[in-house]
Amino acid sequence: MDLATGKVIVLEANAGQSRREYLQQILNQDASANTWLVRCDRHEAGPWSGLNELLINLLSQVQSIAPDLITKHDYELTRVMPEWQKIIAVRYPCLTDISPQQEQIRNYPADRAFRIIHGVINFLLEWFEKSQSSRWVIACDRFDCSGGLVRIFFGELMRRCRQKIDLTLIVAISPECNQSDVLGKFKREYLGEHLCLNLTADETDISQSEIADLAAKLQRQLEDDLIEQETHLPKLINYLRLSNQPAVALKYQIKAAHLYTRRGFYEDALEHAQLAFAELERNYPEDIDRLWSVSAILYSCYLALDKPTLALETITNAMQKTDNHQFLSQGYFMLAMLYIRALPGRDLSQAEKYLDQGLVELEQTDLSAEFKLFQTTFNRNGMALVRHRQGQPQAAIEICEWCYQQVNAVIQPDQHLLYRSVLLFNIAQVYDFTGNFSQALEYLTDAIAIDPNYSEYHNLRGNIHFKLGNLADALTDYQRAIELSAPYPEVWANIGQCHRYTGNLPAAIEAYSIALDLQNNQFSILVARAQVLEMVGQLEAALSDYNQALSLDANQPLVLANRAILLYELGEIAAAVADLNQAIALEPENADLYQNRAIACIANGDIDTAVRDLQTYLNLRPDADDRQDVENQLVSYLEILQKQ
């Protein structure tokens, strides 16, 4: 087998010891390479299965040679390897992670997991450089059993690192798997040799009673240790299912679904929630409490995975099965959020009705006065979002401020700090939207005082400083957001903007490049970097960025015009005219496009079109400051035509 650098080699064969031995033989071919054989079965080691094994194999060496790397990447490493929380103290915990369970009102967005992936990739790149490693070859057994996050990780690792660390990836899959799904995160050009072998599959020779013993032993090990639970939940669930203990497995499936939803690992949470829901419907249809709990998880997963119709169906069905006023109150709130944020054809009036109905149901509960007030403010916070979307910012602000005042008046000062910070953040967002940046800054600073390590707050405050022209303060906040988070493409793009406006163009290019390395399909950042590259005279590099941006969205007249000007400067006149033709077709009322095309057409010898374009320009811009100059040009071009 050719272990070609920068390629993904696919081994298609039955799973088992024979396949692992074959993979090891492949790795042994290159004695000079650093090689790893990892097992990517999410049912055994969870969402990060395979990647966590790779890191565990590396970390003892990293600890002895470059412990600073472990400190620098503490957040990402402890997310992928929860057991390392007992070894590594995460420097910047935020309230989303450390609030008491009953106060955890925020699930991380899916992009947090994406940042973890790139933090680990940065860790590997930095280790490769520090250790002066030779090329890397990683073999991933049971890759068809891997989780969505691991597939994204290896796809992004190949995109970013296949040349930087001379990487070869081998993925072993079973013949019956859906190959387009399993290999879909790899670009086609990365795929190398595809080898199909007829290897012997392992036969299971362990009895159900033996598996049950393993499950019981693991249960005792976990007990109330949350870190051990996060580490071993998938394996325990697998043991319990294999030993035909679905009722016990159900308890842990619900735990896993809750945990992964809070972490932002939505595909993995969805799998556990769907299995749990099916088991509940099949064997415990009267267990309304657990059915509701799992339905809420399914709702969150579908919403995060951009499947709002399924979220609507799930929560509607759950509400039809209960007369519990607390559940119905929550359900109406969730329906309202769908109509505000996610469903096609946003319906704010329907959302408002649902929120009001939620309050009616809440009043009929037997909750304590304090908890009922808390839930009321949560509901009204949703109404503030409705008012904001309706274009009533002052009403939205007044509702948010009322919520904050109620929480402060009734709830103990050391309780629900996360929720308090969210309320302040929401007020800041409305003020930001209305252009009252000084007020937005004040509320956001108060939110940061409560939850100082939540990087998203610093990013938004940096944006507000930027709008106020406080570029030094903006840069300070952006840099703090980077320090507090795994790699954050949006913030690196914002840093690029800061440097651009302060005139530090090399630093702007560097920041834009980091943002694009993390997420390479950002149209606006490709255009921004192209413009700065033009400013510093790197025309070919700028052209490459314009080309990539327009490959993502060709219907951008101003970007086509920018590329046309660059092509003109590079002497590619016909290509410049073609871009301007397309730009004018997209935006025929833009006078400047005609003036630009006139210039290009003159250089191309097409005086007829240049004359028509200048006439169109004057018609569209009768009060143009340069009208006299354009008229003089037009006269000279007409004279040339007459001589012809």
C-alpha positions as CSV (number, residue, x, y, z in Angstrom):
1,M,0.0,0.0,0.0
2,D,1.3,3.4,-0.9
3,L,1.2,5.7,2.2
4,A,1.0,8.8,0.1
5,T,1.4,12.1,2.0
6,G,-1.7,14.2,2.2
7,K,-4.0,11.3,1.3
8,V,-6.8,9.4,3.0
9,I,-6.5,5.7,2.3
10,V,-9.6,3.6,2.7
11,L,-9.5,0.0,3.9
12,E,-12.8,-1.8,3.4
13,A,-12.9,-5.1,5.3
14,N,-14.8,-6.9,8.0
15,A,-14.2,-5.5,11.5
16,G,-12.1,-7.6,13.8
17,Q,-8.7,-8.6,15.0
18,S,-7.6,-9.6,11.4
19,R,-8.3,-6.0,10.2
20,R,-6.4,-4.5,13.2
21,E,-3.4,-6.7,12.5
22,Y,-3.5,-5.7,8.9
23,L,-3.6,-2.0,9.8
24,Q,-0.7,-2.5,12.1
25,Q,1.3,-4.2,9.3
26,I,0.6,-1.1,7.1
27,L,1.9,1.2,9.8
28,N,5.0,-0.9,10.2
29,Q,5.9,-0.3,6.6
30,D,7.4,3.2,7.4
31,A,9.8,2.9,10.3
32,S,10.7,6.6,10.0
33,A,7.1,7.8,10.6
34,N,5.2,8.5,13.8
35,T,2.3,6.1,13.7
36,W,-0.9,5.5,15.7
37,L,-3.6,3.0,15.5
38,V,-6.8,4.2,17.2
39,R,-10.3,2.8,17.6
40,C,-13.1,5.2,16.6
41,D,-16.2,3.5,18.0
42,R,-18.5,6.1,19.6
43,H,-20.4,3.3,21.4
44,E,-17.3,2.4,23.4
45,A,-15.6,5.8,24.0
46,G,-18.2,8.5,23.2
47,P,-18.3,11.5,20.8
48,W,-14.5,11.9,20.6
49,S,-13.7,8.2,20.3
50,G,-10.4,7.7,18.4
51,L,-9.3,11.3,18.9
52,N,-9.2,10.9,22.7
53,E,-7.1,7.7,22.2
54,L,-4.7,9.6,19.9
55,L,-4.3,12.4,22.5
56,I,-3.8,10.0,25.4
57,N,-1.0,8.3,23.5
58,L,0.7,11.7,23.0
59,L,0.2,13.5,26.3
60,S,2.8,11.8,28.5
61,Q,5.4,12.9,26.0
62,V,4.0,16.4,25.7
63,Q,4.0,16.7,29.4
64,S,7.7,16.0,29.7
65,I,8.8,18.2,26.7
66,A,6.2,21.0,26.3
67,P,3.8,21.2,29.3
68,D,3.0,24.7,28.3
69,L,1.0,23.3,25.3
70,I,-1.2,21.4,27.7
71,T,-1.9,24.5,29.7
72,K,-2.5,26.6,26.6
73,H,-5.1,24.1,25.3
74,D,-6.6,23.0,28.7
75,Y,-10.2,23.7,27.6
76,E,-10.1,21.6,24.4
77,L,-8.1,18.7,25.9
78,T,-10.5,18.4,28.9
79,R,-13.5,18.4,26.6
80,V,-12.1,15.6,24.5
81,M,-10.7,13.7,27.5
82,P,-13.0,14.5,30.4
83,E,-10.8,12.3,32.8
84,W,-8.1,14.9,32.3
85,Q,-10.1,17.3,34.4
86,K,-8.6,15.5,37.4
87,I,-5.1,16.4,36.1
88,I,-5.5,19.7,34.3
89,A,-7.1,22.8,36.0
90,V,-9.0,24.7,33.3
91,R,-7.9,28.2,33.7
92,Y,-11.0,30.1,32.5
93,P,-14.2,28.2,33.5
94,C,-17.4,30.1,32.6
95,L,-20.8,29.9,34.3
96,T,-22.2,27.7,31.6
97,D,-19.9,25.0,32.9
98,I,-19.7,25.6,36.6
99,S,-23.2,26.8,37.6
100,P,-25.2,24.4,39.8
101,Q,-27.2,21.9,37.8
102,Q,-30.5,23.6,38.6
103,E,-29.1,26.9,37.3
104,Q,-27.8,25.6,33.9
105,I,-30.0,27.5,31.5
106,R,-27.6,27.7,28.6
107,N,-26.7,25.0,26.1
108,Y,-23.5,25.7,24.1
109,P,-24.1,26.4,20.4
110,A,-22.8,23.8,18.0
111,D,-20.0,26.1,16.9
112,R,-18.4,25.6,20.3
113,A,-17.7,22.0,19.4
114,F,-16.2,23.2,16.1
115,R,-13.9,25.5,18.0
116,I,-12.8,22.5,20.2
117,I,-11.9,20.6,17.0
118,H,-9.7,23.4,15.8
119,G,-8.1,23.9,19.2
120,V,-7.0,20.3,19.2
121,I,-5.7,20.7,15.6
122,N,-3.7,23.7,16.8
123,F,-2.4,21.7,19.7
124,L,-1.2,18.9,17.3
125,L,0.4,21.4,14.9
126,E,2.3,23.1,17.7
127,W,3.4,19.7,19.1
128,F,4.6,18.6,15.7
129,E,6.7,21.7,15.5
130,K,8.1,21.5,19.0
131,S,8.9,17.8,18.9
132,Q,10.5,18.1,15.4
133,S,8.5,15.0,14.4
134,S,8.9,13.1,11.2
135,R,5.8,12.5,9.1
136,W,2.6,11.2,10.8
137,V,0.5,8.2,9.8
138,I,-2.8,7.7,11.7
139,A,-4.9,4.6,11.2
140,C,-8.5,4.8,12.3
141,D,-10.2,1.5,12.9
142,R,-14.0,1.3,13.0
143,F,-14.2,4.7,11.4
144,D,-17.7,3.9,10.2
145,C,-18.7,3.8,13.9
146,S,-17.2,7.2,14.7
147,G,-19.3,10.1,15.8
148,G,-20.0,13.2,13.8
149,L,-17.5,15.3,15.7
150,V,-14.6,12.9,15.0
151,R,-15.5,12.8,11.3
152,I,-15.4,16.6,11.2
153,F,-12.1,16.5,13.1
154,F,-10.3,14.2,10.7
155,G,-11.8,16.1,7.7
156,E,-10.5,19.4,9.1
157,L,-7.2,17.9,10.1
158,M,-6.6,16.8,6.5
159,R,-7.7,20.2,5.1
160,R,-5.4,22.1,7.5
161,C,-2.5,19.8,8.1
162,R,-2.0,17.2,5.4
163,Q,1.0,19.0,4.0
164,K,2.2,20.8,7.2
165,I,2.8,17.5,9.1
166,D,3.2,15.2,6.1
167,L,0.0,13.4,7.2
168,T,-1.4,10.2,5.9
169,L,-4.7,9.0,7.2
170,I,-6.0,5.4,6.9
171,V,-9.6,4.7,7.7
172,A,-11.0,1.2,8.1
173,I,-14.6,0.7,7.3
174,S,-17.0,-2.3,7.0
175,P,-18.4,-3.3,3.6
176,E,-22.0,-2.7,4.6
177,C,-21.5,1.0,5.8
178,N,-22.9,4.0,3.9
179,Q,-19.6,5.2,2.4
180,S,-20.8,8.6,1.2
181,D,-21.9,9.4,4.8
182,V,-18.8,8.0,6.5
183,L,-16.3,9.6,4.1
184,G,-18.3,12.7,3.4
185,K,-16.2,15.1,5.5
186,F,-13.1,14.4,3.3
187,K,-12.7,16.5,0.1
188,R,-12.6,14.2,-3.0
189,E,-9.1,15.2,-3.8
190,Y,-7.8,13.9,-0.5
191,L,-9.0,10.4,-1.1
192,G,-6.3,8.0,-2.2
193,E,-6.2,4.3,-2.6
194,H,-9.3,2.3,-1.7
195,L,-8.4,-1.3,-0.8
196,C,-11.1,-4.0,-0.4
197,L,-10.1,-7.2,1.5
198,N,-11.9,-10.3,2.5
199,L,-10.8,-10.6,6.1
200,T,-12.4,-12.7,8.8
201,A,-14.8,-11.0,11.1
202,D,-14.5,-11.6,14.9
203,E,-17.1,-13.8,16.5
204,T,-18.4,-12.7,19.9
205,D,-17.5,-15.3,22.4
206,I,-18.5,-13.4,25.6
207,S,-21.7,-14.3,27.3
208,Q,-24.5,-11.9,28.3
209,S,-23.8,-12.7,32.0
210,E,-20.1,-11.7,31.5
211,I,-21.1,-8.4,29.9
212,A,-23.6,-7.8,32.7
213,D,-20.8,-8.3,35.2
214,L,-18.7,-5.8,33.3
215,A,-21.6,-3.4,33.3
216,A,-22.1,-3.8,37.1
217,K,-18.4,-3.2,37.8
218,L,-18.5,-0.1,35.7
219,Q,-21.6,1.2,37.4
220,R,-19.9,0.9,40.7
221,Q,-16.9,2.8,39.4
222,L,-19.0,5.7,38.2
223,E,-21.5,6.1,41.0
224,D,-21.6,9.9,41.7
225,D,-18.4,10.8,40.0
226,L,-19.5,13.2,37.2
227,I,-16.1,13.1,35.5
228,E,-16.1,9.3,35.4
229,Q,-19.6,9.3,34.1
230,E,-18.8,11.6,31.3
231,T,-15.8,9.5,30.4
232,H,-17.4,6.1,30.5
233,L,-21.2,6.6,29.9
234,P,-21.0,5.3,26.3
235,K,-19.3,2.1,27.3
236,L,-21.7,1.5,30.2
237,I,-24.7,2.1,27.9
238,N,-23.2,-0.3,25.4
239,Y,-22.6,-3.0,28.0
240,L,-26.1,-2.6,29.4
241,R,-27.7,-2.9,25.9
242,L,-25.6,-5.9,25.0
243,S,-26.5,-7.6,28.3
244,N,-30.2,-7.0,27.6
245,Q,-30.7,-4.5,30.4
246,P,-32.6,-1.8,28.5
247,A,-34.3,-0.4,31.6
248,V,-31.0,0.4,33.2
249,A,-29.5,1.6,30.0
250,L,-32.3,4.0,29.6
251,K,-31.3,5.9,32.7
252,Y,-27.8,6.5,31.4
253,Q,-29.0,7.2,27.8
254,I,-31.0,10.1,29.2
255,K,-27.9,11.3,31.3
256,A,-25.7,11.2,28.1
257,A,-28.3,13.0,26.0
258,H,-28.6,15.8,28.7
259,L,-24.8,16.1,29.0
260,Y,-24.1,16.2,25.2
261,T,-26.9,18.7,24.6
262,R,-25.4,21.1,27.2
263,R,-21.9,20.6,25.7
264,G,-23.2,21.4,22.2
265,F,-22.5,17.9,20.9
266,Y,-26.0,17.7,19.3
267,E,-25.6,14.8,16.9
268,D,-24.4,12.5,19.7
269,A,-27.1,13.9,22.0
270,L,-29.7,13.2,19.4
271,E,-28.7,9.6,19.0
272,H,-29.0,8.9,22.7
273,A,-32.3,10.8,23.0
274,Q,-33.9,9.0,20.1
275,L,-32.9,5.6,21.6
276,A,-34.2,6.7,25.0
277,F,-37.5,8.0,23.5
278,A,-38.1,4.8,21.6
279,E,-37.6,2.8,24.8
280,L,-39.9,5.0,26.8
281,E,-42.7,4.9,24.2
282,R,-42.3,1.1,23.9
283,N,-42.2,0.1,27.6
284,Y,-43.0,3.2,29.7
285,P,-45.7,5.2,27.8
286,E,-47.1,6.4,31.2
287,D,-43.8,7.9,32.3
288,I,-44.8,11.4,31.3
289,D,-41.9,13.1,33.3
290,R,-39.2,11.2,31.4
291,L,-41.0,11.4,28.1
292,W,-41.2,15.2,28.5
293,S,-37.6,15.5,29.5
294,V,-36.4,13.5,26.5
295,S,-38.8,15.4,24.2
296,A,-37.2,18.6,25.4
297,I,-33.7,17.3,24.5
298,L,-34.9,16.2,21.1
299,Y,-36.4,19.6,20.5
300,S,-33.0,21.3,21.4
301,C,-31.1,18.9,19.1
302,Y,-33.4,19.4,16.2
303,L,-33.3,23.1,16.6
304,A,-29.5,23.2,16.8
305,L,-29.2,20.9,13.8
306,D,-31.5,23.2,11.7
307,K,-34.4,20.8,11.7
308,P,-37.2,23.1,13.1
309,T,-40.1,21.1,11.6
310,L,-39.0,18.1,13.6
311,A,-38.6,20.2,16.7
312,L,-42.1,21.5,16.2
313,E,-43.5,18.0,15.7
314,T,-41.7,16.7,18.7
315,I,-42.8,19.3,21.2
316,T,-46.4,19.4,19.8
317,N,-46.7,15.6,20.3
318,A,-45.3,15.8,23.8
319,M,-47.8,18.6,24.8
320,Q,-50.7,16.4,23.6
321,K,-49.7,13.7,26.0
322,T,-49.7,15.7,29.2
323,D,-51.9,18.0,31.3
324,N,-49.0,19.0,33.6
325,H,-49.2,22.8,33.7
326,Q,-45.4,23.2,34.2
327,F,-44.6,21.1,31.1
328,L,-47.3,22.9,29.1
329,S,-45.9,26.3,30.1
330,Q,-42.4,25.2,29.0
331,G,-43.9,23.8,25.8
332,Y,-45.6,27.0,24.8
333,F,-42.3,28.8,25.4
334,M,-40.5,26.4,23.1
335,L,-43.2,26.7,20.4
336,A,-42.8,30.5,20.6
337,M,-39.0,30.3,20.1
338,L,-39.6,28.2,17.0
339,Y,-41.9,30.8,15.5
340,I,-39.5,33.7,16.4
341,R,-36.3,32.1,15.3
342,A,-36.4,29.0,13.3
343,L,-39.6,28.1,11.3
344,P,-39.9,29.3,7.7
345,G,-42.1,32.3,7.6
346,R,-41.5,33.8,11.0
347,D,-44.8,34.5,12.9
348,L,-44.3,36.9,15.7
349,S,-48.0,37.2,16.6
350,Q,-48.3,33.5,17.0
351,A,-45.2,33.5,19.2
352,E,-46.7,36.2,21.3
353,K,-49.9,34.1,21.8
354,Y,-47.9,31.1,22.8
355,L,-45.9,33.1,25.4
356,D,-49.1,34.5,26.9
357,Q,-50.6,31.0,27.0
358,G,-47.4,29.8,28.7
359,L,-48.0,32.3,31.5
360,V,-51.6,31.1,31.9
361,E,-50.3,27.6,32.4
362,L,-47.6,28.7,34.7
363,E,-50.1,30.4,37.0
364,Q,-51.9,27.1,37.5
365,T,-48.8,25.3,38.7
366,D,-48.1,24.6,42.4
367,L,-44.5,25.8,42.1
368,S,-43.0,27.9,44.8
369,A,-43.5,31.7,44.5
370,E,-39.8,32.2,43.9
371,F,-39.5,29.5,41.2
372,K,-42.8,30.7,39.5
373,L,-41.3,34.2,39.4
374,F,-38.1,32.9,37.9
375,Q,-40.1,31.1,35.2
376,T,-42.2,34.2,34.6
377,T,-39.1,36.3,33.9
378,F,-37.9,33.5,31.5
379,N,-41.2,33.7,29.6
380,R,-41.1,37.5,29.5
381,N,-37.6,37.5,28.3
382,G,-39.0,35.6,25.3
383,M,-41.6,38.4,24.9
384,A,-38.7,40.9,24.9
385,L,-37.3,39.1,21.9
386,V,-40.7,39.3,20.2
387,R,-40.8,43.1,20.8
388,H,-37.3,43.4,19.5
389,R,-38.1,41.6,16.3
390,Q,-41.3,43.7,16.0
391,G,-39.2,46.8,15.9
392,Q,-40.1,47.9,19.4
393,P,-36.7,48.2,21.0
394,Q,-37.8,50.3,24.0
395,A,-40.5,47.8,24.9
396,A,-37.9,45.0,24.7
397,I,-35.5,46.9,26.9
398,E,-38.2,47.6,29.5
399,I,-39.2,44.0,29.7
400,C,-35.6,42.8,30.1
401,E,-34.9,45.4,32.8
402,W,-38.1,44.4,34.6
403,C,-36.9,40.7,34.5
404,Y,-33.5,41.7,35.9
405,Q,-35.1,43.8,38.7
406,Q,-37.4,40.9,39.6
407,V,-34.6,38.4,39.8
408,N,-32.5,40.7,41.9
409,A,-35.4,41.5,44.2
410,V,-36.5,37.9,44.9
411,I,-33.6,35.6,44.3
412,Q,-30.5,35.4,46.5
413,P,-27.5,37.4,45.2
414,D,-25.4,34.4,44.8
415,Q,-28.0,32.4,42.9
416,H,-28.8,32.3,39.1
417,L,-25.7,34.3,38.2
418,L,-25.7,32.8,34.7
419,Y,-29.3,33.9,34.1
420,R,-28.5,37.4,35.4
421,S,-25.6,37.7,33.0
422,V,-27.9,36.5,30.1
423,L,-30.5,39.2,30.9
424,L,-27.9,41.9,30.9
425,F,-26.4,40.5,27.6
426,N,-29.9,40.6,26.0
427,I,-30.4,44.2,27.0
428,A,-27.0,45.1,25.6
429,Q,-27.9,43.4,22.3
430,V,-31.0,45.5,21.9
431,Y,-29.2,48.7,22.7
432,D,-26.5,47.7,20.2
433,F,-29.2,47.0,17.5
434,T,-30.7,50.5,18.1
435,G,-27.3,52.2,17.8
436,N,-27.2,53.2,21.5
437,F,-23.7,51.9,21.9
438,S,-22.8,53.6,25.1
439,Q,-25.7,51.9,26.9
440,A,-24.9,48.6,25.2
441,L,-21.4,48.9,26.5
442,E,-22.5,49.6,30.1
443,Y,-24.8,46.6,30.2
444,L,-22.3,44.3,28.6
445,T,-19.6,45.3,31.0
446,D,-22.0,44.4,33.8
447,A,-22.6,41.0,32.2
448,I,-18.9,40.4,32.0
449,A,-18.5,41.3,35.6
450,I,-20.8,38.4,36.5
451,D,-19.4,35.9,33.9
452,P,-15.9,37.2,33.1
453,N,-14.7,34.1,31.2
454,Y,-17.5,33.8,28.6
455,S,-15.6,34.7,25.4
456,E,-18.8,35.6,23.5
457,Y,-19.4,38.6,25.8
458,H,-16.0,40.0,25.1
459,N,-16.4,39.5,21.4
460,L,-19.7,41.5,21.4
461,R,-18.1,44.2,23.6
462,G,-15.2,44.4,21.2
463,N,-17.8,44.9,18.3
464,I,-19.4,47.8,20.2
465,H,-16.0,49.4,20.9
466,F,-15.3,49.1,17.2
467,K,-18.5,50.9,16.3
468,L,-17.6,53.7,18.7
469,G,-14.2,54.0,17.1
470,N,-12.4,52.7,20.3
471,L,-10.1,50.5,18.2
472,A,-7.6,49.9,21.0
473,D,-10.3,48.8,23.4
474,A,-11.9,46.7,20.7
475,L,-8.6,44.9,20.1
476,T,-8.2,44.3,23.8
477,D,-11.6,42.7,24.1
478,Y,-11.0,40.6,20.9
479,Q,-7.7,39.3,22.2
480,R,-9.3,38.5,25.5
481,A,-12.1,36.5,23.7
482,I,-9.3,34.5,21.9
483,E,-7.6,33.8,25.2
484,L,-10.8,32.6,26.8
485,S,-11.9,30.3,24.0
486,A,-10.7,27.6,21.7
487,P,-10.0,29.0,18.2
488,Y,-12.6,31.4,17.3
489,P,-12.8,32.3,13.5
490,E,-15.2,35.2,14.0
491,V,-13.0,37.0,16.5
492,W,-9.9,36.6,14.4
493,A,-11.8,38.2,11.5
494,N,-12.7,41.0,13.9
495,I,-9.1,41.4,14.9
496,G,-8.3,41.7,11.2
497,Q,-10.8,44.5,10.8
498,C,-9.2,46.3,13.8
499,H,-5.7,46.1,12.3
500,R,-7.0,47.2,8.9
501,Y,-8.6,50.3,10.3
502,T,-5.5,51.2,12.3
503,G,-3.4,50.8,9.2
504,N,-1.5,47.7,10.4
505,L,-2.0,45.9,7.1
506,P,0.4,43.0,7.7
507,A,-1.3,42.2,11.0
508,A,-4.7,42.4,9.3
509,I,-3.6,39.9,6.7
510,E,-2.3,37.6,9.3
511,A,-5.5,37.8,11.4
512,Y,-7.7,37.2,8.3
513,S,-5.5,34.3,7.3
514,I,-6.0,32.7,10.7
515,A,-9.7,33.1,10.5
516,L,-9.7,31.5,7.0
517,D,-7.5,28.7,8.1
518,L,-10.1,27.9,10.7
519,Q,-13.0,28.3,8.4
520,N,-12.1,28.6,4.8
521,N,-15.4,29.3,3.2
522,Q,-16.0,32.8,4.7
523,F,-17.0,35.0,1.8
524,S,-16.7,38.3,3.5
525,I,-13.3,37.6,5.0
526,L,-11.9,36.4,1.7
527,V,-13.0,39.7,0.2
528,A,-11.6,41.7,3.1
529,R,-8.2,39.9,2.8
530,A,-8.2,40.4,-1.0
531,Q,-8.7,44.1,-0.5
532,V,-5.9,44.4,2.0
533,L,-3.6,42.3,-0.2
534,E,-4.3,44.7,-3.0
535,M,-3.3,47.6,-0.8
536,V,0.1,46.1,-0.1
537,G,0.6,45.2,-3.7
538,Q,0.2,41.4,-3.5
539,L,-2.0,41.3,-6.6
540,E,-1.8,37.6,-7.5
541,A,-2.7,36.6,-3.9
542,A,-5.6,39.1,-3.9
543,L,-6.9,37.7,-7.2
544,S,-6.8,34.2,-5.7
545,D,-9.0,35.4,-2.8
546,Y,-11.4,37.1,-5.1
547,N,-11.6,33.9,-7.2
548,Q,-12.4,31.8,-4.1
549,A,-15.0,34.3,-2.8
550,L,-16.8,34.4,-6.1
551,S,-16.7,30.6,-6.3
552,L,-18.8,30.6,-3.1
553,D,-21.2,33.3,-4.4
554,A,-20.9,34.5,-8.0
555,N,-23.8,37.0,-7.7
556,Q,-21.9,39.8,-6.0
557,P,-21.6,42.8,-8.3
558,L,-19.3,44.9,-6.2
559,V,-16.9,42.0,-5.7
560,L,-17.0,41.3,-9.4
561,A,-16.1,45.0,-9.9
562,N,-13.2,44.7,-7.4
563,R,-11.9,41.7,-9.3
564,A,-12.3,43.5,-12.6
565,I,-10.2,46.4,-11.4
566,L,-7.5,44.0,-10.3
567,L,-7.6,42.1,-13.6
568,Y,-7.3,45.4,-15.4
569,E,-4.2,46.2,-13.4
570,L,-2.7,42.8,-14.2
571,G,-3.3,43.4,-17.9
572,E,-6.2,40.9,-18.3
573,I,-8.5,43.3,-20.0
574,A,-10.9,40.9,-21.6
575,A,-11.5,39.1,-18.2
576,A,-12.0,42.5,-16.5
577,V,-14.7,43.4,-19.1
578,A,-16.4,40.0,-18.6
579,D,-16.6,40.6,-14.8
580,L,-18.0,44.1,-15.4
581,N,-20.6,42.7,-17.8
582,Q,-21.8,40.3,-15.2
583,A,-21.8,42.9,-12.5
584,I,-23.9,45.3,-14.6
585,A,-26.3,42.5,-15.4
586,L,-26.8,42.0,-11.6
587,E,-26.9,45.7,-10.7
588,P,-27.9,47.7,-13.8
589,E,-28.6,50.9,-11.8
590,N,-25.0,51.2,-10.4
591,A,-23.5,54.1,-12.3
592,D,-19.9,53.4,-11.2
593,L,-19.9,50.0,-12.9
594,Y,-20.5,51.6,-16.3
595,Q,-17.7,54.1,-15.8
596,N,-15.4,51.2,-14.9
597,R,-16.4,49.2,-17.9
598,A,-15.9,52.2,-20.1
599,I,-12.2,52.4,-19.0
600,A,-11.7,48.7,-19.6
601,C,-13.4,48.9,-23.0
602,I,-11.2,51.7,-24.1
603,A,-8.1,49.6,-23.2
604,N,-9.7,46.8,-25.1
605,G,-10.3,48.9,-28.2
606,D,-14.1,48.9,-27.8
607,I,-14.9,52.6,-28.1
608,D,-18.6,52.1,-29.0
609,T,-19.3,50.3,-25.7
610,A,-17.2,52.9,-23.8
611,V,-19.3,55.8,-25.3
612,R,-22.6,54.1,-24.4
613,D,-21.3,53.4,-20.8
614,L,-20.3,57.0,-20.2
615,Q,-23.6,58.2,-21.5
616,T,-25.4,55.7,-19.1
617,Y,-23.2,56.9,-16.3
618,L,-24.2,60.5,-16.9
619,N,-27.9,59.6,-17.1
620,L,-27.7,57.7,-13.8
621,R,-25.6,60.3,-12.0
622,P,-26.7,63.7,-13.3
623,D,-25.2,65.5,-10.3
624,A,-21.9,63.6,-10.3
625,D,-18.9,65.7,-9.1
626,D,-16.8,64.5,-12.0
627,R,-19.5,65.2,-14.6
628,Q,-17.4,67.7,-16.5
629,D,-14.5,65.3,-16.7
630,V,-16.7,62.5,-18.0
631,E,-18.3,64.8,-20.6
632,N,-14.9,65.8,-21.8
633,Q,-13.9,62.1,-22.1
634,L,-17.1,61.4,-23.9
635,V,-16.4,64.1,-26.4
636,S,-12.9,62.8,-27.1
637,Y,-14.2,59.3,-27.6
638,L,-16.9,60.5,-30.0
639,E,-14.2,62.3,-32.0
640,I,-12.2,59.1,-32.2
641,L,-15.4,57.3,-33.5
642,Q,-16.0,60.0,-36.2
643,K,-12.4,59.6,-37.4
644,Q,-12.9,55.9,-37.8
